[in-house]
Amino acid sequence: MNQIILYKFICNLFRNKEKFSLLDYKIYNHCAKRLIKKGYDISTKKCEDFEASEIRKLYSKYKKVVQNLNEKIKNNQKIKVSFLVIFDSVFPAEPLYQKMLEDEFFEPQIIVIPDTSRGEDNMYIQMEKTYKTLSAKYKNVQKSWDEKHQKFIDFSKEMDIVCSANPYDGMTHKLYRIGKLSKKDILPIYFNYGYPAVLWARRVAALDSLSKMWKVFSESPATMEEYSNSMKTHGENLVLAGYMKMDNLAKQPIRKRERKTIIIAPHHTIEAKFRNSIGLSNFLEYAELFQELPKKYPQIDFIFRPHPLLRVTLAQNHIWGQEKTDKYFKDLEKNPNLTYQAGGDYFETFANSDGIIHDCSSFLAEYMFTGKPVCYMLKTKDSIDKFFMNNGKQILENCYKAFSKEEIYDYIDNVIIKGNDPMAAKREEFAKKELMVNYPNVSTFVLDYIKKELGVNS
């Protein structure tokens, strides 16, 4: 292995040492001894200095790319922008894509890319599902998988700007990883796939992929501060823009309803695989309750909207297995007043609901944009300090919290049915002040920002 490549590998491994397995330690020790023998200093400071130097070179290259794109615009050529999408329900940059479709300077396309981290069968299922959903809405949607030649397609020559919501390079094919795309004459930009409210977000901010982005668009002053403290760039490539995916919420038509509607949205993190990982899910504790609620409250319509990965997680043999999982969801759908949503856009659902019962991370902030009451499920009060950043704790202060099924009943009986919502004014004030930056025109702000950076006079 080339010594520089090995040095980069060691720096990255050392930075993530809290996730070390026994094998990681063996690899680290072997490589470290080899580098020390060759005269390399592998101290933390030297590794950080080396990485900072690599980032400086990358940002210098981005300046040249910007200049080239400015020349392209002067020659009346359109800027080609590729939006990488894995799941149909995880497309935070969709409002920007919609704006670019109408803008004379840009030629946007959507590329459906694979989730390679959860089995081949699930990969093909998710790609087909995502392609079907998005191609029904838009014309220029591309499949990354070439079925005829049985290989993934390299679109990099068709990209001037690439927009990603996936910070995990190990989650997708190498052709669509930021680590690879950043080496080309392309400007990578990032919009968070969910609102950063849990401590896990600090780990995401520290990933190599975010430091290699040309721009990372942040949601609020609170998330801006959190990311600045965790990123290797110390926030140099951060831009305060607002939470863009919520722009589409404001466009949703409100249907006339005579029945109350409650969303049930359980998270997928049933098991914590290593220290400091997320363990938000209370699904196993409340699985039977979710079956019971539609029967207990026949006058209410329920929408069961689990995290897209919950069903995949449950189907693992050491948890429920496929047979039990399929039976559970089949039994749920037998309830005439319950609708199961397996993915796709959820803003129409948000807009036409009266409340939500959940334990997700992103929905914690997102549902606040509706102004409606939230019931957040928690295992214990210690869970708040264990899993949430300060801004997440502030959001939770504006939610009704449930540590038991009795408190979930109380939320339904009093807050939803009777309309006793004492937190309403405080909740709405908090959302407007702390969360709704540039809402509902974040996409306009971002588009104008990019055009200004590229030297376009609007």
Secondary structure per residue as TSV (DSSP state, phi and psi in degrees):
chain	resnum	aa	ss	phi	psi
A	1	M	-	360.0	134.8
A	2	N	-	-53.6	136.8
A	3	Q	H	-62.9	-36.8
A	4	I	H	-66.9	-42.6
A	5	I	H	-62.1	-41.8
A	6	L	H	-63.8	-38.4
A	7	Y	H	-64.6	-43.3
A	8	K	H	-60.0	-42.1
A	9	F	H	-62.1	-44.8
A	10	I	H	-64.2	-42.3
A	11	C	H	-60.9	-43.8
A	12	N	H	-66.8	-41.7
A	13	L	H	-64.6	-42.6
A	14	F	H	-63.8	-39.5
A	15	R	H	-65.1	-26.4
A	16	N	T	-107.3	30.5
A	17	K	G	-65.6	-19.8
A	18	E	G	-68.2	-14.9
A	19	K	G	-101.5	8.7
A	20	F	-	-56.8	135.4
A	21	S	-	-99.2	176.2
A	22	L	H	-60.2	-38.9
A	23	L	H	-65.2	-40.0
A	24	D	H	-58.3	-44.1
A	25	Y	H	-62.3	-40.4
A	26	K	H	-64.6	-43.0
A	27	I	H	-64.4	-45.6
A	28	Y	H	-60.2	-49.0
A	29	N	H	-62.0	-40.8
A	30	H	H	-63.4	-48.5
A	31	C	H	-68.0	-38.9
A	32	A	H	-62.2	-45.0
A	33	K	H	-61.4	-39.4
A	34	R	H	-65.5	-42.1
A	35	L	H	-70.5	-41.5
A	36	I	H	-60.6	-39.6
A	37	K	H	-62.8	-32.6
A	38	K	T	-84.3	-1.9
A	39	G	T	96.1	10.1
A	40	Y	-	-81.4	141.1
A	41	D	-	-93.4	113.4
A	42	I	-	-107.4	27.1
A	43	S	S	-66.1	160.7
A	44	T	H	-56.5	-44.4
A	45	K	H	-63.5	-42.8
A	46	K	H	-64.7	-39.8
A	47	C	H	-63.2	-43.1
A	48	E	H	-65.1	-40.5
A	49	D	H	-63.8	-40.6
A	50	F	H	-64.0	-45.1
A	51	E	H	-65.3	-39.0
A	52	A	H	-62.0	-39.1
A	53	S	H	-64.1	-41.0
A	54	E	H	-64.4	-39.8
A	55	I	H	-66.9	-38.6
A	56	R	H	-59.7	-42.6
A	57	K	H	-63.4	-40.4
A	58	L	H	-65.3	-46.0
A	59	Y	H	-66.5	-33.2
A	60	S	H	-64.5	-38.6
A	61	K	H	-65.3	-39.1
A	62	Y	H	-60.8	-35.5
A	63	K	H	-62.0	-38.0
A	64	K	H	-70.0	-37.3
A	65	V	H	-63.2	-41.8
A	66	V	H	-60.1	-43.5
A	67	Q	H	-61.2	-42.1
A	68	N	H	-64.1	-39.7
A	69	L	H	-69.6	-32.2
A	70	N	H	-63.5	-40.5
A	71	E	H	-65.4	-38.3
A	72	K	H	-61.3	-42.1
A	73	I	H	-64.7	-41.7
A	74	K	H	-61.8	-28.7
A	75	N	T	-90.9	16.3
A	76	N	T	61.3	30.7
A	77	Q	-	-99.2	142.4
A	78	K	-	-82.0	148.7
A	79	I	E	-83.9	123.8
A	80	K	E	-89.1	121.2
A	81	V	E	-119.5	124.9
A	82	S	E	-108.2	128.8
A	83	F	E	-104.8	114.2
A	84	L	E	-88.1	124.2
A	85	V	E	-129.8	129.8
A	86	I	S	-97.2	-51.7
A	87	F	S	-114.8	142.7
A	88	D	T	-63.8	-22.5
A	89	S	T	-91.6	0.1
A	90	V	-	-125.2	77.8
A	91	F	-	-137.1	68.9
A	92	P	T	-65.0	-22.4
A	93	A	T	-91.2	10.7
A	94	E	H	-56.8	-41.8
A	95	P	H	-59.2	-36.0
A	96	L	H	-69.2	-41.3
A	97	Y	H	-57.7	-44.9
A	98	Q	H	-62.4	-40.5
A	99	K	H	-64.9	-40.8
A	100	M	H	-69.1	-28.0
A	101	L	H	-60.1	-30.0
A	102	E	T	-98.5	-1.0
A	103	D	-	-99.8	134.5
A	104	E	T	-68.6	-17.9
A	105	F	T	-91.0	-9.8
A	106	F	E	-124.3	151.1
A	107	E	E	-128.6	88.5
A	108	P	E	-87.9	151.5
A	109	Q	E	-143.8	155.1
A	110	I	E	-105.1	133.1
A	111	I	E	-118.8	118.9
A	112	V	E	-83.5	114.9
A	113	I	-	-110.2	162.4
A	114	P	-	-87.5	151.8
A	115	D	-	-94.8	103.4
A	116	T	T	-91.6	5.8
A	117	S	T	-98.7	-4.3
A	118	R	S	-129.7	36.9
A	119	G	-	93.9	147.5
A	120	E	H	-66.7	-41.0
A	121	D	H	-60.3	-47.7
A	122	N	H	-63.7	-35.2
A	123	M	H	-58.6	-49.7
A	124	Y	H	-67.9	-38.6
A	125	I	H	-61.8	-46.9
A	126	Q	H	-67.2	-40.7
A	127	M	H	-62.3	-44.3
A	128	E	H	-66.3	-41.2
A	129	K	H	-63.6	-45.4
A	130	T	H	-66.1	-42.9
A	131	Y	H	-62.8	-43.2
A	132	K	H	-61.7	-44.8
A	133	T	H	-64.1	-48.9
A	134	L	H	-75.8	-35.3
A	135	S	H	-70.6	-19.5
A	136	A	T	-74.0	-21.5
A	137	K	T	-99.7	-33.9
A	138	Y	-	-131.6	154.4
A	139	K	S	-84.0	-44.4
A	140	N	-	-90.6	65.5
A	141	V	E	-113.7	126.8
A	142	Q	E	-111.1	143.5
A	143	K	E	-87.3	136.2
A	144	S	S	-81.4	-18.5
A	145	W	E	-96.6	121.8
A	146	D	E	-89.3	100.1
A	147	E	T	-64.1	-36.6
A	148	K	T	-63.6	-45.7
A	149	H	T	-99.3	1.2
A	150	Q	T	53.2	52.5
A	151	K	E	-154.8	162.0
A	152	F	E	-83.9	149.3
A	153	I	-	-96.9	135.8
A	154	D	-	-89.3	109.2
A	155	F	-	-97.7	3.4
A	156	S	G	-59.5	-30.1
A	157	K	G	-71.9	-13.7
A	158	E	G	-98.6	10.6
A	159	M	-	-115.0	130.8
A	160	D	S	-103.1	-40.4
A	161	I	E	-128.5	138.2
A	162	V	E	-122.0	130.2
A	163	C	E	-109.3	122.1
A	164	S	E	-126.3	147.0
A	165	A	-	-117.0	9.4
A	166	N	-	-110.2	106.3
A	167	P	-	-83.1	-9.2
A	168	Y	-	-96.3	98.0
A	169	D	G	-60.7	-30.4
A	170	G	G	-74.2	-4.8
A	171	M	G	-89.3	-15.4
A	172	T	S	-133.5	177.8
A	173	H	-	-67.1	150.2
A	174	K	G	-58.3	-29.1
A	175	L	G	-64.4	-21.6
A	176	Y	G	-115.0	15.7
A	177	R	-	-86.6	142.3
A	178	I	H	-62.7	-35.5
A	179	G	H	-56.1	-36.5
A	180	K	H	-84.2	-44.7
A	181	L	H	-66.7	-31.1
A	182	S	T	-68.0	-16.5
A	183	K	T	-80.9	-11.8
A	184	K	S	-98.7	174.4
A	185	D	S	-81.9	64.9
A	186	I	-	-134.2	144.0
A	187	L	E	-98.6	109.6
A	188	P	E	-85.5	133.3
A	189	I	E	-124.7	153.5
A	190	Y	E	-131.6	134.1
A	191	F	E	-122.8	129.5
A	192	N	-	-59.8	138.0
A	193	Y	S	-71.7	-16.0
A	194	G	S	-154.1	163.2
A	195	Y	-	-74.0	126.0
A	196	P	-	-71.4	106.8
A	197	A	-	-130.9	-18.2
A	198	V	B	-105.8	160.7
A	199	L	T	-59.7	-26.4
A	200	W	H	-56.3	-29.3
A	201	A	H	-60.4	-29.1
A	202	R	H	-66.9	-35.6
A	203	R	H	-68.2	-39.0
A	204	V	H	-63.0	-44.1
A	205	A	H	-61.4	-30.5
A	206	A	T	-83.6	-3.5
A	207	L	S	-66.3	150.0
A	208	D	H	-55.9	-39.9
A	209	S	H	-58.5	-37.7
A	210	L	H	-72.9	-32.9
A	211	S	H	-70.8	-20.9
A	212	K	T	-91.3	-0.9
A	213	M	-	-75.5	145.2
A	214	W	S	-65.3	-48.0
A	215	K	E	-139.4	140.0
A	216	V	E	-116.7	116.1
A	217	F	E	-90.9	119.2
A	218	S	E	-95.8	156.1
A	219	E	S	-88.0	-36.2
A	220	S	S	-157.0	165.9
A	221	P	H	-56.9	-35.4
A	222	A	H	-66.8	-44.4
A	223	T	H	-72.7	-30.8
A	224	M	H	-60.1	-44.5
A	225	E	H	-66.4	-44.7
A	226	E	H	-60.4	-45.9
A	227	Y	H	-68.3	-38.7
A	228	S	H	-59.0	-38.2
A	229	N	H	-72.4	-22.6
A	230	S	H	-106.0	-26.7
A	231	M	S	-71.8	146.5
A	232	K	T	-66.6	-23.8
A	233	T	T	-84.9	-3.3
A	234	H	T	55.5	31.7
A	235	G	T	85.1	10.9
A	236	E	T	-59.4	-34.9
A	237	N	T	-100.3	15.3
A	238	L	E	-84.5	144.3
A	239	V	E	-132.9	124.5
A	240	L	E	-76.2	114.3
A	241	A	-	-124.3	-40.3
A	242	G	-	119.1	172.6
A	243	Y	-	-92.6	90.7
A	244	M	G	-63.1	-35.7
A	245	K	G	-59.2	-23.7
A	246	M	G	-77.6	-9.7
A	247	D	G	-52.3	-38.4
A	248	N	G	-70.0	-19.7
A	249	L	G	-63.0	-39.2
A	250	A	G	-67.2	-17.8
A	251	K	G	-89.1	-6.2
A	252	Q	-	-75.7	131.0
A	253	P	-	-72.2	141.8
A	254	I	-	-94.9	120.4
A	255	R	-	-83.2	147.3
A	256	K	-	-77.1	125.0
A	257	R	-	-130.7	143.4
A	258	E	S	-103.1	-16.1
A	259	R	S	-109.9	146.6
A	260	K	E	-70.8	147.8
A	261	T	E	-128.3	129.0
A	262	I	E	-122.0	132.8
A	263	I	E	-90.7	135.2
A	264	I	E	-113.1	116.9
A	265	A	E	-131.2	84.4
A	266	P	-	-79.3	144.8
A	267	H	-	-82.4	169.5
A	268	H	S	-98.5	-8.8
A	269	T	-	-80.1	68.2
A	270	I	-	-70.7	-36.8
A	271	E	S	-126.3	136.7
A	272	A	-	-90.9	117.1
A	273	K	-	-81.3	-25.2
A	274	F	S	-154.3	168.9
A	275	R	T	-55.9	138.6
A	276	N	T	73.9	6.7
A	277	S	-	-80.7	170.7
A	278	I	-	-80.4	138.2
A	279	G	-	-135.5	55.0
A	280	L	-	-77.3	-28.9
A	281	S	-	-67.6	133.9
A	282	N	-	-112.6	17.6
A	283	F	H	-58.4	-45.4
A	284	L	H	-63.4	-31.6
A	285	E	H	-71.7	-32.2
A	286	Y	H	-115.5	11.0
A	287	A	H	-56.2	-44.7
A	288	E	H	-71.3	-33.7
A	289	L	H	-61.5	-40.5
A	290	F	H	-63.7	-31.0
A	291	Q	H	-72.9	-31.4
A	292	E	H	-79.7	-35.4
A	293	L	H	-56.1	-44.3
A	294	P	H	-62.6	-29.1
A	295	K	H	-79.5	-38.2
A	296	K	H	-70.4	-31.6
A	297	Y	-	-124.4	71.2
A	298	P	T	-65.1	-17.0
A	299	Q	T	-82.7	-4.2
A	300	I	E	-113.4	141.9
A	301	D	E	-93.4	130.4
A	302	F	E	-110.4	141.7
A	303	I	E	-118.1	114.8
A	304	F	E	-91.1	109.8
A	305	R	-	-126.5	77.8
A	306	P	-	-74.3	161.2
A	307	H	-	-56.1	140.8
A	308	P	T	-53.5	-23.5
A	309	L	T	-94.8	-3.9
A	310	L	H	-61.9	-47.6
A	311	R	H	-63.9	-38.3
A	312	V	H	-63.8	-41.8
A	313	T	H	-64.8	-46.3
A	314	L	H	-61.8	-34.6
A	315	A	T	-71.5	-9.5
A	316	Q	S	-64.2	140.2
A	317	N	T	-60.2	-32.0
A	318	H	T	-81.8	-4.0
A	319	I	T	-107.6	-84.3
A	320	W	T	-114.0	-35.0
A	321	G	-	87.2	162.6
A	322	Q	H	-65.2	-42.4
A	323	E	H	-63.6	-48.5
A	324	K	H	-65.7	-38.2
A	325	T	H	-62.9	-48.3
A	326	D	H	-61.3	-39.9
A	327	K	H	-64.6	-40.7
A	328	Y	H	-59.5	-49.0
A	329	F	H	-70.0	-32.9
A	330	K	H	-65.7	-41.8
A	331	D	H	-65.5	-38.4
A	332	L	H	-58.0	-45.6
A	333	E	H	-71.4	-9.7
A	334	K	T	-72.7	-19.2
A	335	N	S	-72.7	121.5
A	336	P	T	-65.7	-22.3
A	337	N	T	-103.8	22.2
A	338	L	E	-127.6	134.8
A	339	T	E	-115.4	129.5
A	340	Y	E	-96.7	121.7
A	341	Q	-	-105.8	117.6
A	342	A	-	-91.4	3.3
A	343	G	S	152.2	-161.0
A	344	G	S	81.3	-174.5
A	345	D	-	-65.3	137.3
A	346	Y	-	-118.4	5.0
A	347	F	H	-70.2	-35.7
A	348	E	H	-63.0	-38.4
A	349	T	H	-64.1	-45.1
A	350	F	H	-57.3	-50.3
A	351	A	H	-63.2	-30.5
A	352	N	T	-110.4	36.5
A	353	S	-	-121.3	169.5
A	354	D	S	-113.0	-13.2
A	355	G	E	-177.4	172.9
A	356	I	E	-143.5	142.6
A	357	I	E	-118.4	116.7
A	358	H	E	-158.3	173.2
A	359	D	-	-142.2	31.1
A	360	C	-	-82.4	166.2
A	361	S	S	-88.1	-55.8
A	362	S	H	-64.4	-43.0
A	363	F	H	-61.5	-20.7
A	364	L	H	-57.0	-46.0
A	365	A	H	-85.9	-39.4
A	366	E	H	-62.5	-42.2
A	367	Y	G	-69.0	-22.1
A	368	M	G	-60.2	-27.0
A	369	F	G	-66.3	-20.0
A	370	T	G	-79.6	-21.3
A	371	G	T	80.9	1.9
A	372	K	-	-94.9	159.6
A	373	P	-	-71.7	144.1
A	374	V	E	-117.4	137.5
A	375	C	E	-113.1	112.0
A	376	Y	E	-104.0	124.4
A	377	M	E	-84.5	131.4
A	378	L	-	-135.4	147.6
A	379	K	S	-71.3	-53.0
A	380	T	-	-145.0	168.2
A	381	K	T	-65.3	-27.8
A	382	D	H	-64.8	-23.0
A	383	S	H	-60.6	-29.8
A	384	I	H	-64.2	-49.3
A	385	D	H	-71.5	-29.9
A	386	K	H	-71.1	-35.8
A	387	F	H	-115.8	-18.6
A	388	F	B	-110.4	142.1
A	389	M	-	-75.2	174.4
A	390	N	H	-59.9	-41.5
A	391	N	H	-67.4	-33.1
A	392	G	H	-65.7	-38.8
A	393	K	H	-64.2	-37.6
A	394	Q	H	-64.8	-39.0
A	395	I	H	-65.2	-42.8
A	396	L	H	-60.7	-29.6
A	397	E	T	-64.5	-15.9
A	398	N	T	-106.7	15.0
A	399	C	S	-116.3	154.3
A	400	Y	E	-81.8	126.9
A	401	K	E	-103.6	140.6
A	402	A	E	-121.9	121.4
A	403	F	S	-108.4	0.9
A	404	S	S	-156.7	166.0
A	405	K	H	-67.9	-28.0
A	406	E	H	-62.4	-37.3
A	407	E	H	-73.1	-27.3
A	408	I	H	-69.2	-42.9
A	409	Y	H	-58.7	-43.6
A	410	D	H	-61.4	-40.5
A	411	Y	I	-61.4	-45.4
A	412	I	I	-67.5	-47.3
A	413	D	I	-65.6	-46.4
A	414	N	I	-94.8	-48.1
A	415	V	I	-76.4	-47.3
A	416	I	I	-83.2	-54.2
A	417	I	I	-72.1	-50.0
A	418	K	S	-85.5	-17.1
A	419	G	-	77.0	19.6
A	420	N	-	-82.7	96.6
A	421	D	-	-125.2	75.4
A	422	P	T	-65.8	-16.1
A	423	M	T	-90.9	0.3
A	424	A	H	-55.2	-55.1
A	425	A	H	-63.4	-44.0
A	426	K	H	-62.9	-41.9
A	427	R	H	-63.3	-46.5
A	428	E	H	-67.2	-39.0
A	429	E	H	-64.3	-43.0
A	430	F	H	-61.7	-46.9
A	431	A	I	-60.1	-45.2
A	432	K	I	-65.4	-38.8
A	433	K	I	-79.8	-40.7
A	434	E	I	-105.5	-23.7
A	435	L	I	-113.3	-34.6
A	436	M	-	-91.5	50.4
A	437	V	T	-65.1	123.1
A	438	N	T	60.4	9.4
A	439	Y	T	-70.5	136.9
A	440	P	T	-102.5	39.6
A	441	N	-	-123.7	34.2
A	442	V	H	-64.8	-39.8
A	443	S	H	-63.1	-36.0
A	444	T	H	-64.9	-43.1
A	445	F	H	-59.8	-46.8
A	446	V	H	-66.4	-43.5
A	447	L	H	-60.6	-46.2
A	448	D	H	-62.5	-38.7
A	449	Y	H	-62.8	-47.4
A	450	I	H	-62.8	-43.5
A	451	K	H	-63.2	-39.5
A	452	K	H	-64.6	-42.3
A	453	E	H	-62.8	-33.0
A	454	L	T	-87.3	1.1
A	455	G	T	82.7	23.0
A	456	V	-	-88.7	128.4
A	457	N	-	-90.9	106.9
A	458	S	-	-68.5	360.0
